[in-house]
Amino acid sequence: MKKQFLSLVMAVAFVATITSCNSTKTESASQDSAMMDSTAMMDSESMMSEGVEVGGAMMVPSKNIVENAAGSNDHTTLVAAVQAAGLAETLSGTGPFTVFAPTNEAFSKVPKEALDNLMKPEMKGDLTKVLTYHVVPGALMAADLKDGQELTTAQGQKLKVTVKDGKVWVGGATVTIADVVSSNGVTHVIDGVLMPN
């Protein structure tokens, strides 16, 4: 489908170019402008359909949050935790959700014993609380996050947003990759694991 769309756009651009060669200079200039607008629009649509690279994989809007996260080499610990907590089905639902996704490196900052303990079946309730503290209902892009804002998480507690010098922090963790759009929300990659009180 993408190839057919690109072929159609290229054909339209070709016809517009031929037509502009046979027109007056004024008409040619306006058609060139229209062609440039069409090319800019195509680039923008192409970027949206291609997605953002995270952990060596393309995160694409046609996949849900869990499907995209599962493709990232940087989020294997998070995906394992989501599965252990039984949240994969929920986070694959319609949403929309905003997920602040800690990397494997972020999880490595948590003491190994504490992390291993959280992953035990009998600790599922505690693990769920930690993970749902990383989820906010609705789809919030980076531009929606304001300095001093408090976000109510799915876990029930609040996360404070800090914005300074073009950087965004949520609950003390830095957003390292923003606006990863999925079919059921948006993910922001963070460099720390957020712990509820």
Secondary structure, 3 states (H helix, E strand, C coil): CHHHHHHHHHHHHHHHHHHHHCCCHHHHHHHHHHHHHHHHHHHHHHHHHHCEEECCEEECCCCCHHHHHHHCHHHHHHHHHHHHCCCHHHHCCCCCEEEEEECHHHHHCCCHHHHHHHCCHHHHHHHHHHHHCCEEECCCCHHHCCCCCEEECCCCCEEEEEEECCEEEECCEEEEEEEEEECCEEEEEECCCCCCC
